[in-house]
């Protein structure tokens, strides 16, 4: 009977009973890999706000105006080339019908405005009163703003080479003449890349709520087809909605994909901001790991524009090295 004394972590050859020599390699250290992913906003974006101006919307218009700082901060801090315009859901009054609301001689807000100027100007456009048509036609208003008035009243607002983000706020459903399918096809056809369009809303969710007239079913269907943010109009604090809409419209991300398959327990995540500030994050409290998507997603934080998300981890032995789809 052969007895072999094995010494851990040493390199040696072992012969079997037939004298065949087999090489026994030393233990190898796990491969450690680091992904560095930069938070890059889209270079240019046109944001169209569609505001319900019927007689039940005074409180919502006011809340939106008061929370706009949470939205515009992502634009003024990122160096984006942006346009922010406002139209109503009123397609009856000839002074509306998809025409951008004006303030101080300007048809839209852009990067020539300071943050304070943008706040004041947005408030002036949003607080448009509540005497508009009670037949809200938000989808028709979007088509009119982008197509019908592209070369007249709204000339210059919509840019074919910029991303487009539409945001609707209403306490009722949409009663436009255009079908949901027709609108979705039209919107997706505007750009060669579907990721350059987004449709979001602050409307009543399915099942309604006490502060809304009815749910925004047609708007929700568009979001599901195009992609965007859905926020309940029943939530009286719009700050969270505007922050999320701001980062989405500016192209900022909370989710970052890894290039290798990690040993999850070894993940280390930090964010290095352009000015040198470094933030360390912990799993489950600050971020989560999605095994199916092979990504880390921040729970509350959103890395600022041009920040670097640095993820270090041991590579799982079965990793193919290919990014997850």
Buried (B, 14 or more C-beta within 10 A) or exposed (E): EEEEEEEEEEEEEEEEEEEEEEEEEEEEEEEEBEBEBEBEBBBBBBBBBBBBBBEBBEEBBBBBBBBBBBBBBBBBBBEBBBBBBBBBBBBEEEEBBBBBBBBEEBBBBBBEBEEEBBBBBBBBBBBBEBEBBBBBBBBBBBBBBBBBBBEEBBEEBBEEEBBBBBBBBBBBBBBBEBEBEEBBEBBBEBBEEEEBBBBBBBBBBEEBBEBBBEBBBBBBBBBEBBBBBBBBBBBEEBBEBBBBBBBBBBBBBBEBBBBBBBBEEBBBBEBBBEEEEEBEBEBEEBBEBEEEBBBBBBEEEBBBBEBBBBBBBBBBEEBEEEBBE
